[in-house]
Amino acid sequence: MKESPYVKIMVSVPVPQADEVRAAMGRAGAGKQGEYEYCSASYRVIGRFLPLAGANPAIGTVGEMEEVEEEMITTICHKDILAAVIREIQRVHPYEEPAIDILPRFEIE
């Protein structure tokens, strides 16, 4: 195995905004696999958070625990365009501080 020039991006987003975030990722070039574009997978999760003083939550109230039905979107992204894809996610994501995971990938030879 060798390290891939691609990474895996995972981001959770409230269900009503999932299509918008997924589309933005694809427009920025994430999700390209061979002769396919906009490739992704997703599953439902429950996000939990407590907005602290100074936060400006899109959902919930400062000082109160919140639970939100979210969609975890996963896709691949070439390292060369990763910064642009992350900027696009941040631009359309409704959260002040979206949780974005970037994981290495390996090629199976």
Secondary structure in CASP SS format (residue, H / E / C, confidence):
PFRMAT SS
TARGET T0000
AUTHOR 0000-0000-0000
METHOD secondary structure of the structure
MODEL  1
M C 1.00
K E 1.00
E E 1.00
S E 1.00
P E 1.00
Y E 1.00
V E 1.00
K E 1.00
I E 1.00
M E 1.00
V E 1.00
S E 1.00
V E 1.00
P E 1.00
V H 1.00
P H 1.00
Q H 1.00
A H 1.00
D H 1.00
E H 1.00
V H 1.00
R H 1.00
A H 1.00
A H 1.00
M H 1.00
G H 1.00
R H 1.00
A C 1.00
G C 1.00
A C 1.00
G C 1.00
K C 1.00
Q E 1.00
G C 1.00
E C 1.00
Y E 1.00
E C 1.00
Y C 1.00
C C 1.00
S C 1.00
A E 1.00
S E 1.00
Y E 1.00
R E 1.00
V E 1.00
I E 1.00
G E 1.00
R E 1.00
F E 1.00
L C 1.00
P C 1.00
L C 1.00
A C 1.00
G C 1.00
A C 1.00
N C 1.00
P C 1.00
A C 1.00
I C 1.00
G C 1.00
T C 1.00
V C 1.00
G C 1.00
E C 1.00
M C 1.00
E E 1.00
E E 1.00
V E 1.00
E E 1.00
E E 1.00
E E 1.00
M E 1.00
I E 1.00
T E 1.00
T E 1.00
I E 1.00
C E 1.00
H E 1.00
K H 1.00
D H 1.00
I H 1.00
L H 1.00
A H 1.00
A H 1.00
V H 1.00
I H 1.00
R H 1.00
E H 1.00
I H 1.00
Q H 1.00
R H 1.00
V H 1.00
H C 1.00
P C 1.00
Y C 1.00
E C 1.00
E C 1.00
P C 1.00
A C 1.00
I E 1.00
D E 1.00
I E 1.00
L E 1.00
P E 1.00
R E 1.00
F E 1.00
E E 1.00
I C 1.00
E C 1.00
END
